[in-house]
Amino acid sequence: MHKTVVIDIVGLSANLVGEHTPFLKEYIAGRHVQTITPMLPAVTTAVQSTYITGRWPGEHGIVGNGWYDRTDCEIKFWKQSNRLVGAEKIWEKAKQADPAFTVSKMFWWYNMYSSADYAVTPRPNYLADGRKMPDCYAHPASLRDELQKELGPFPLFSFWGPGSNIRSTQWIADATLYTDKKYDPTLTLVYLPHLDYCLQKYGPDFSKISGHLHEIDRVVEQLVQYYSGKNAKVILLSEYGITPVDHPIHINRLLRERGLLGVRVERGLELLDAGASKAFAVADHQVAHIYINDPSVEADVRNLVAEVPGIVRVLDREAQKEYHIDHERSGDLVLIADAKSWFTYYFWLDDVVAPDYARVVDIHKKPGYDPVELFMTSKSRAAYKLLRKKLGFRYVMDVIPLDASLVKGSHGSVFTSQDYYPVIITNEPTEKKTIDAVDVYNFIWKALTE
């Protein structure tokens, strides 16, 4: 099989390529660019799973970055086990065809306990005293130690949160090259997240993102030049484009006002109690799954959400089939926002009683995705918290605001302008200008085998 690299430039859409991305602009000029019709949901874990299985979420089961586990009555986000993806992966098929085939998964999601030969993914250490220490997980385990000795600790706080910057993406690129030089895998899948952050913070505002575009352009150039020198086939692609938004939908607050949401109070603060709720929503960018524990309220819930401004589709089980998201993990109803709107996870009605995790970066405790984690209340407050940390005092990094209006970009919906469609860039001419997400699998397979 032919050596191939798939470089996932998260958030890239054709409208971003231009004067601020000189390498990409020149590179694309001599190649074939196609847009990818956004799939539902157009979010990281679901799209990546579709690309590497050639199956829709209704088949592989990744219906979002998180979902409600009906058995243990918990909402779980950003899990890492590859066994959650219920379909054969492209490298498994390749290994059957060629026993010498190997694959490297560099920060693509569901990267733990897979059949991949080499894998690296973020995995902080959660210490007994409450601290969260930057770290990563790798297979083989020795690769983790080698990478962090060579490149320094994985910059976790540059990977997500108000401190997100190019350092984490550059670390991933450097780790990819180190892994390739050591193991020479046949297929490399590399995830470059940098644009995802600035576009959610600022939207496609070139006055604010031009520097970020230059930064990601240089990282892509580094990777492409290296792999071109290895005579590898290079595929550049993205999972989704990010559209400008200005309308957060507080879907759980609406359900609470109708007496459908279960909330308990601990230490004077409120917590969403999913198992005790008649109905609740798991918010994930521009998609929300509504899980209904009490079937008698389903008609009321449907009527309520159908009238909410910014919601353009309400999918019951039958309608979910049309959008390829009919799976046992999906909500009883799946809501899709319009291009200008997105769903928050907020369920409290007064910020005074918001849970303690609301004001910190905590992607696992929050019962939904929270892009406001990209912002901070003030640099002085953050500096004070860091000083307490350095002096050895207990501290909570509660610097995340509770203002959803700060978010200027989102994704997830299929109802978006073609200007914000994700793209795939290859050397192979094709007849179609726009392809489906499941077709990406075939592009990768063709690069490997032809």
C-alpha positions as CSV (number, residue, x, y, z in Angstrom):
1,M,0.0,0.0,0.0
2,H,1.1,3.6,-0.7
3,K,2.2,5.8,2.2
4,T,-0.6,8.3,2.9
5,V,-1.2,11.1,5.4
6,V,-4.6,12.7,6.2
7,I,-4.2,16.1,7.7
8,D,-7.4,17.3,9.5
9,I,-7.4,21.1,9.6
10,V,-10.4,21.6,11.9
11,G,-12.7,24.4,11.0
12,L,-11.2,25.0,7.5
13,S,-13.6,26.1,4.8
14,A,-12.8,27.4,1.4
15,N,-13.7,31.0,2.3
16,L,-10.7,31.1,4.7
17,V,-8.1,30.3,2.1
18,G,-6.5,33.4,0.7
19,E,-4.0,36.1,1.6
20,H,-3.7,35.0,5.2
21,T,-2.8,31.4,4.2
22,P,-0.2,31.9,1.4
23,F,1.0,28.2,1.5
24,L,-2.5,26.8,1.3
25,K,-3.5,29.2,-1.4
26,E,-0.6,28.2,-3.6
27,Y,-0.9,24.5,-2.7
28,I,-4.6,24.3,-3.6
29,A,-4.1,26.1,-6.9
30,G,-2.5,22.9,-8.4
31,R,-4.9,20.4,-6.8
32,H,-8.5,19.4,-6.6
33,V,-10.7,21.0,-4.0
34,Q,-14.1,19.6,-3.1
35,T,-16.6,20.6,-0.5
36,I,-18.2,18.0,1.9
37,T,-21.9,18.3,2.6
38,P,-22.2,18.8,6.4
39,M,-23.4,15.6,8.1
40,L,-25.5,15.4,11.3
41,P,-24.0,16.1,13.7
42,A,-21.2,18.1,12.2
43,V,-19.0,17.8,15.3
44,T,-15.5,16.3,15.8
45,T,-16.1,12.8,17.2
46,A,-19.0,12.0,14.9
47,V,-17.4,13.3,11.7
48,Q,-14.0,11.6,12.4
49,S,-15.8,8.3,13.0
50,T,-17.6,8.6,9.7
51,Y,-14.4,9.4,7.8
52,I,-12.6,6.3,9.1
53,T,-15.5,3.9,8.9
54,G,-17.4,5.1,5.8
55,R,-20.6,4.7,8.0
56,W,-23.1,7.2,9.3
57,P,-23.6,7.9,13.0
58,G,-26.8,5.8,12.9
59,E,-24.5,2.9,12.1
60,H,-21.2,3.6,14.1
61,G,-23.1,5.1,17.1
62,I,-21.1,8.3,17.6
63,V,-24.1,10.6,17.7
64,G,-22.2,13.5,19.2
65,N,-19.2,14.5,21.3
66,G,-21.3,13.2,24.2
67,W,-24.7,11.6,25.0
68,Y,-26.8,10.3,27.8
69,D,-26.1,6.8,29.0
70,R,-29.5,5.4,29.8
71,T,-28.2,2.6,31.9
72,D,-26.2,4.5,34.5
73,C,-28.3,7.7,34.0
74,E,-25.2,9.9,33.3
75,I,-24.3,12.4,30.6
76,K,-20.8,11.5,29.3
77,F,-18.7,13.8,27.1
78,W,-15.3,13.3,25.5
79,K,-14.8,9.6,26.3
80,Q,-11.8,8.0,24.6
81,S,-12.3,4.3,24.2
82,N,-12.2,3.3,20.5
83,R,-14.6,0.5,21.3
84,L,-17.4,3.1,21.3
85,V,-17.1,3.3,17.5
86,G,-19.3,0.4,16.4
87,A,-18.0,-0.2,12.9
88,E,-14.8,-1.5,11.2
89,K,-12.1,1.1,10.8
90,I,-10.2,1.7,7.6
91,W,-6.9,0.5,9.0
92,E,-8.5,-2.8,10.1
93,K,-9.6,-3.4,6.5
94,A,-6.1,-2.4,5.3
95,K,-4.4,-4.8,7.7
96,Q,-6.5,-7.7,6.2
97,A,-5.4,-6.7,2.7
98,D,-1.7,-6.1,3.6
99,P,-0.3,-7.6,6.8
100,A,2.6,-5.1,6.6
101,F,0.2,-2.1,6.9
102,T,0.6,0.1,9.9
103,V,-1.3,3.2,11.1
104,S,-0.5,6.2,13.3
105,K,-3.4,8.1,14.9
106,M,-2.2,11.5,16.1
107,F,-4.9,13.0,18.3
108,W,-7.8,11.8,16.2
109,W,-10.6,11.0,18.7
110,Y,-11.4,7.6,20.2
111,N,-7.7,7.0,20.3
112,M,-7.4,4.6,23.3
113,Y,-7.5,0.8,23.2
114,S,-7.9,0.7,19.4
115,S,-6.3,-1.6,16.9
116,A,-4.1,1.3,15.7
117,D,-0.3,0.6,15.8
118,Y,0.7,4.0,17.1
119,A,-1.6,6.5,18.9
120,V,-1.2,9.7,20.9
121,T,-4.1,11.6,22.5
122,P,-4.6,14.1,25.3
123,R,-4.9,12.5,28.8
124,P,-4.3,14.8,31.8
125,N,-3.4,13.4,35.2
126,Y,-6.1,14.0,37.8
127,L,-4.3,14.1,41.2
128,A,-5.8,13.2,44.6
129,D,-5.5,16.9,45.7
130,G,-7.7,18.0,42.8
131,R,-5.0,19.2,40.5
132,K,-5.1,18.6,36.8
133,M,-1.6,18.0,35.3
134,P,-0.9,18.2,31.5
135,D,-0.1,14.9,30.0
136,C,-1.0,12.6,27.1
137,Y,-1.6,8.9,26.4
138,A,0.3,7.0,23.8
139,H,0.5,3.5,22.4
140,P,3.0,2.0,22.7
141,A,3.3,3.5,26.2
142,S,7.0,4.2,25.7
143,L,6.1,6.7,22.9
144,R,4.5,9.0,25.5
145,D,7.8,9.3,27.4
146,E,9.9,9.7,24.3
147,L,7.7,12.5,22.9
148,Q,7.6,14.5,26.2
149,K,11.3,14.1,26.6
150,E,11.9,15.4,23.1
151,L,9.1,18.0,22.9
152,G,8.3,18.8,26.5
153,P,5.0,18.0,28.3
154,F,2.0,18.1,26.1
155,P,0.7,21.7,26.4
156,L,-2.8,20.8,27.7
157,F,-3.8,24.3,28.7
158,S,-3.0,25.5,25.1
159,F,-5.1,22.7,23.7
160,W,-8.4,23.9,25.2
161,G,-9.6,26.8,27.4
162,P,-8.9,30.5,27.5
163,G,-5.2,29.9,26.9
164,S,-5.7,27.9,23.7
165,N,-3.1,28.8,21.1
166,I,-0.9,27.4,18.3
167,R,1.5,25.7,20.8
168,S,-0.7,22.6,21.1
169,T,-1.2,22.2,17.4
170,Q,2.5,22.7,16.8
171,W,3.2,20.0,19.5
172,I,0.9,17.6,17.7
173,A,2.6,18.3,14.3
174,D,6.1,17.8,15.8
175,A,4.9,14.6,17.6
176,T,3.5,13.4,14.3
177,L,6.9,13.9,12.5
178,Y,8.8,12.2,15.4
179,T,6.4,9.2,15.2
180,D,6.7,8.9,11.5
181,K,10.5,9.1,11.5
182,K,10.6,6.3,14.1
183,Y,8.0,3.9,12.8
184,D,7.2,4.9,9.2
185,P,3.5,4.0,9.3
186,T,1.7,3.4,6.1
187,L,-1.2,5.7,7.1
188,T,-1.0,8.7,9.3
189,L,-4.1,10.6,10.6
190,V,-3.2,13.9,12.2
191,Y,-5.6,16.4,13.9
192,L,-4.8,20.1,13.9
193,P,-7.3,21.9,16.1
194,H,-6.1,25.5,16.1
195,L,-8.7,27.1,13.9
196,D,-11.5,25.6,15.9
197,Y,-10.7,27.8,18.8
198,C,-10.3,31.2,17.2
199,L,-13.3,30.7,15.0
200,Q,-15.6,29.9,17.9
201,K,-14.3,32.9,19.8
202,Y,-14.4,35.4,16.9
203,G,-16.3,33.9,14.0
204,P,-14.9,34.4,10.5
205,D,-13.8,37.9,11.3
206,F,-10.5,38.3,9.4
207,S,-9.5,41.4,11.5
208,K,-9.2,39.0,14.5
209,I,-8.3,35.7,13.0
210,S,-5.7,36.6,10.3
211,G,-2.8,35.9,12.6
212,H,-4.3,32.5,13.5
213,L,-4.7,31.7,9.9
214,H,-1.0,32.5,9.3
215,E,-0.1,30.2,12.2
216,I,-2.0,27.2,11.0
217,D,-0.8,27.8,7.5
218,R,2.8,27.4,8.6
219,V,2.1,24.2,10.5
220,V,0.3,22.7,7.5
221,E,3.3,23.7,5.3
222,Q,5.7,21.9,7.6
223,L,3.7,18.7,7.5
224,V,3.1,18.8,3.7
225,Q,6.7,19.5,2.8
226,Y,7.9,16.6,5.0
227,Y,5.4,14.1,3.7
228,S,5.9,15.2,0.1
229,G,9.6,14.5,0.6
230,K,8.6,11.0,1.7
231,N,6.7,10.5,-1.5
232,A,3.5,10.1,0.5
233,K,0.1,10.9,-0.8
234,V,-1.3,13.9,1.0
235,I,-5.0,14.5,1.8
236,L,-6.0,17.8,3.5
237,L,-9.5,17.9,4.9
238,S,-11.7,19.4,7.6
239,E,-14.6,18.1,9.6
240,Y,-16.9,21.2,9.4
241,G,-16.8,24.9,8.7
242,I,-17.7,27.3,11.4
243,T,-20.5,29.8,10.9
244,P,-21.0,33.2,12.6
245,V,-23.6,33.0,15.4
246,D,-25.3,35.5,17.6
247,H,-28.2,33.6,19.2
248,P,-27.6,31.1,22.0
249,I,-30.6,28.9,22.8
250,H,-30.9,27.9,26.5
251,I,-32.9,24.8,25.9
252,N,-32.6,23.3,29.4
253,R,-33.9,26.5,30.9
254,L,-37.0,26.2,28.8
255,L,-37.5,22.7,29.8
256,R,-37.0,23.6,33.5
257,E,-39.5,26.4,33.3
258,R,-42.1,23.8,32.2
259,G,-41.3,21.7,35.2
260,L,-39.6,18.9,33.2
261,L,-36.0,19.2,34.4
262,G,-34.8,17.6,37.6
263,V,-32.5,19.8,39.7
264,R,-30.9,19.1,43.1
265,V,-29.2,21.5,45.4
266,E,-25.8,20.7,46.9
267,R,-23.9,23.2,49.1
268,G,-26.3,25.9,47.9
269,L,-25.6,25.3,44.2
270,E,-27.8,23.6,41.6
271,L,-26.9,20.4,39.7
272,L,-28.8,18.9,36.7
273,D,-30.2,15.5,37.8
274,A,-30.7,13.7,34.4
275,G,-32.1,10.5,35.9
276,A,-34.7,12.4,37.9
277,S,-35.7,14.6,34.9
278,K,-38.9,14.0,32.9
279,A,-37.0,15.5,30.0
280,F,-33.6,17.2,29.5
281,A,-31.3,18.2,26.7
282,V,-27.7,17.4,26.0
283,A,-26.4,20.4,24.1
284,D,-23.6,19.9,21.5
285,H,-22.9,23.1,19.5
286,Q,-25.9,23.5,17.0
287,V,-27.4,20.1,17.8
288,A,-29.3,19.1,21.0
289,H,-30.5,15.6,22.0
290,I,-33.6,15.6,24.2
291,Y,-33.9,12.5,26.3
292,I,-37.4,11.8,27.7
293,N,-37.7,9.7,30.8
294,D,-41.4,10.2,31.1
295,P,-43.2,9.2,27.9
296,S,-46.3,11.1,28.9
297,V,-44.6,14.4,28.4
298,E,-43.2,13.7,24.9
299,A,-46.0,15.6,23.1
300,D,-45.6,18.6,25.4
301,V,-41.9,18.7,24.8
302,R,-42.3,18.4,21.0
303,N,-44.8,21.3,21.0
304,L,-42.6,23.4,23.2
305,V,-39.4,23.0,21.1
306,A,-41.2,23.4,17.8
307,E,-42.0,27.0,18.7
308,V,-38.5,28.0,19.9
309,P,-36.9,30.7,17.6
310,G,-33.6,29.4,16.1
311,I,-34.7,25.7,16.0
312,V,-35.3,24.6,12.4
313,R,-35.8,20.9,12.7
314,V,-37.2,18.6,15.4
315,L,-36.4,15.0,14.6
316,D,-38.3,12.2,16.1
317,R,-37.1,8.6,15.8
318,E,-38.6,8.2,12.3
319,A,-37.2,11.6,11.0
320,Q,-33.8,10.7,12.5
321,K,-33.4,8.0,9.9
322,E,-33.5,10.5,7.1
323,Y,-30.5,12.3,8.7
324,H,-28.6,9.0,9.4
325,I,-28.6,9.6,13.2
326,D,-31.1,7.0,14.3
327,H,-29.3,5.1,17.0
328,E,-30.0,4.0,20.6
329,R,-27.7,6.7,21.9
330,S,-29.6,9.5,20.2
331,G,-32.1,11.5,22.0
332,D,-35.8,10.8,21.7
333,L,-35.9,14.1,19.9
334,V,-32.9,15.7,18.1
335,L,-33.0,19.4,17.6
336,I,-31.1,21.3,14.9
337,A,-30.4,25.0,15.1
338,D,-30.4,27.4,12.3
339,A,-27.1,28.8,11.0
340,K,-27.1,31.8,13.4
341,S,-28.0,29.8,16.6
342,W,-26.5,27.3,19.0
343,F,-27.5,25.4,22.1
344,T,-26.1,26.1,25.6
345,Y,-26.1,23.5,28.4
346,Y,-27.2,26.1,31.0
347,F,-30.0,24.9,33.2
348,W,-29.9,27.3,36.2
349,L,-32.1,30.4,36.2
350,D,-29.9,32.5,38.5
351,D,-26.1,32.7,38.1
352,V,-25.7,32.9,41.9
353,V,-26.7,29.2,42.1
354,A,-24.8,28.0,39.0
355,P,-22.8,24.8,39.7
356,D,-19.1,25.3,40.6
357,Y,-18.0,23.5,37.4
358,A,-19.8,26.2,35.3
359,R,-17.0,28.7,36.0
360,V,-14.1,26.4,35.3
361,V,-12.8,24.4,32.3
362,D,-14.3,21.0,33.0
363,I,-15.3,19.1,29.8
364,H,-16.3,15.9,31.7
365,K,-18.6,17.3,34.4
366,K,-20.6,19.7,32.3
367,P,-23.8,18.0,30.9
368,G,-23.2,19.5,27.5
369,Y,-20.6,21.3,25.4
370,D,-19.5,24.7,26.6
371,P,-17.6,26.9,24.1
372,V,-17.6,29.8,26.7
373,E,-14.6,27.9,28.2
374,L,-12.6,29.7,25.6
375,F,-13.0,33.0,27.4
376,M,-12.0,34.2,30.9
377,T,-13.6,36.7,33.2
378,S,-10.4,38.7,33.6
379,K,-6.6,38.2,33.3
380,S,-6.1,39.7,36.7
381,R,-8.3,37.1,38.3
382,A,-6.5,34.3,36.5
383,A,-3.1,35.8,37.5
384,Y,-4.3,35.8,41.2
385,K,-5.3,32.1,40.9
386,L,-2.0,31.2,39.4
387,L,-0.1,33.0,42.1
388,R,-2.0,31.0,44.8
389,K,-1.0,27.8,42.8
390,K,2.7,28.8,42.8
391,L,2.6,29.6,46.5
392,G,1.2,26.2,47.3
393,F,-2.3,27.4,48.4
394,R,-5.5,25.7,47.4
395,Y,-7.2,27.3,44.5
396,V,-10.0,26.9,42.0
397,M,-9.4,28.3,38.5
398,D,-12.9,29.7,38.4
399,V,-12.3,32.2,35.6
400,I,-14.9,31.2,33.0
401,P,-17.7,33.7,32.4
402,L,-21.4,32.7,32.2
403,D,-22.1,34.8,29.2
404,A,-23.1,32.8,26.1
405,S,-23.3,35.9,24.0
406,L,-19.5,35.9,23.9
407,V,-19.4,33.0,21.4
408,K,-19.3,34.2,17.8
409,G,-18.9,30.9,15.8
410,S,-20.4,27.5,15.9
411,H,-21.0,24.3,13.9
412,G,-23.0,21.1,14.0
413,S,-26.0,22.0,11.9
414,V,-26.5,20.8,8.3
415,F,-28.4,24.0,7.5
416,T,-25.4,26.2,6.6
417,S,-24.2,28.2,3.7
418,Q,-21.9,26.4,1.3
419,D,-19.3,29.1,2.1
420,Y,-18.8,27.2,5.4
421,Y,-18.8,23.7,4.1
422,P,-15.8,21.6,5.1
423,V,-13.3,20.8,2.3
424,I,-11.2,17.9,1.0
425,I,-8.0,18.6,-1.0
426,T,-6.4,15.9,-3.1
427,N,-4.3,15.3,-6.2
428,E,-7.1,13.1,-7.7
429,P,-9.5,14.7,-10.2
430,T,-13.2,13.8,-9.6
431,E,-16.5,14.6,-11.3
432,K,-18.3,15.8,-8.1
433,K,-17.8,19.2,-6.7
434,T,-19.4,18.2,-3.4
435,I,-19.3,14.8,-1.7
436,D,-20.9,13.2,1.3
437,A,-19.0,12.7,4.5
438,V,-19.1,8.9,4.0
439,D,-17.3,9.3,0.7
440,V,-14.1,10.5,2.5
441,Y,-13.4,6.9,3.4
442,N,-13.2,6.0,-0.2
443,F,-10.8,8.8,-0.9
444,I,-8.4,7.6,1.8
445,W,-8.8,4.0,0.6
446,K,-8.0,5.0,-3.0
447,A,-4.9,6.9,-1.9
448,L,-3.7,3.8,0.0
449,T,-4.3,1.3,-2.8
450,E,-3.9,3.0,-6.2
